[in-house]
Amino acid sequence: MEAIEKAIEKAYQAHISSLYKVLSQSILSANGDPSEILAAQSRFKKGLEFAADVRQKARAAAEL
């Protein structure tokens, strides 16, 4: 079970890192446009919520 838990956590961390990179690129591409920056932040927040939900469901499926 420890290997499964570590795999889930590693996948979760990778997803968070990917979301951060997308946010960074989106902010850079926004060129200071406040509405585009807010949209990028909103997508990031939704992505974080989704990642946390998937993590929870994966842990439940693995009975952790």
C-alpha positions as CSV (number, residue, x, y, z in Angstrom):
1,M,0.0,0.0,0.0
2,E,2.9,2.4,0.7
3,A,3.9,2.2,-3.0
4,I,0.4,3.1,-4.1
5,E,0.2,6.0,-1.7
6,K,3.6,7.3,-2.9
7,A,2.5,7.0,-6.5
8,I,-0.7,8.9,-5.9
9,E,1.2,11.7,-4.1
10,K,3.8,11.8,-6.8
11,A,1.1,12.1,-9.5
12,Y,-0.7,14.8,-7.4
13,Q,2.5,16.8,-7.0
14,A,3.2,16.5,-10.8
15,H,-0.3,17.8,-11.5
16,I,0.2,20.8,-9.2
17,S,3.5,21.6,-10.8
18,S,1.9,21.4,-14.3
19,L,-0.9,23.7,-13.2
20,Y,1.7,26.2,-11.8
21,K,3.6,26.2,-15.1
22,V,0.3,26.9,-17.0
23,L,-0.6,29.7,-14.7
24,S,2.9,31.2,-15.1
25,Q,2.7,31.1,-18.9
26,S,-0.9,32.5,-18.8
27,I,0.2,35.4,-16.7
28,L,3.1,36.1,-19.0
29,S,0.9,35.9,-22.1
30,A,-1.6,38.2,-20.5
31,N,0.8,41.1,-20.8
32,G,-0.6,42.8,-17.8
33,D,-4.3,42.5,-18.8
34,P,-6.1,42.3,-15.5
35,S,-9.1,40.4,-16.9
36,E,-6.8,37.7,-18.5
37,I,-4.8,37.4,-15.3
38,L,-8.0,36.9,-13.3
39,A,-9.2,34.3,-15.8
40,A,-5.9,32.5,-15.5
41,Q,-6.1,32.6,-11.7
42,S,-9.6,31.2,-11.8
43,R,-8.6,28.4,-14.1
44,F,-5.7,27.7,-11.7
45,K,-8.0,27.6,-8.7
46,K,-10.4,25.2,-10.5
47,G,-7.4,23.0,-11.5
48,L,-6.3,22.8,-7.8
49,E,-9.8,21.9,-6.7
50,F,-10.0,19.2,-9.4
51,A,-6.6,17.8,-8.6
52,A,-7.5,17.6,-4.9
53,D,-10.8,15.8,-5.8
54,V,-9.0,13.3,-8.0
55,R,-6.4,12.7,-5.3
56,Q,-9.1,12.0,-2.7
57,K,-10.9,9.7,-5.1
58,A,-7.7,7.8,-5.9
59,R,-6.9,7.4,-2.2
60,A,-10.5,6.1,-1.6
61,A,-10.3,3.7,-4.5
62,A,-7.0,2.4,-3.1
63,E,-8.6,2.2,0.3
64,L,-6.0,4.5,1.9
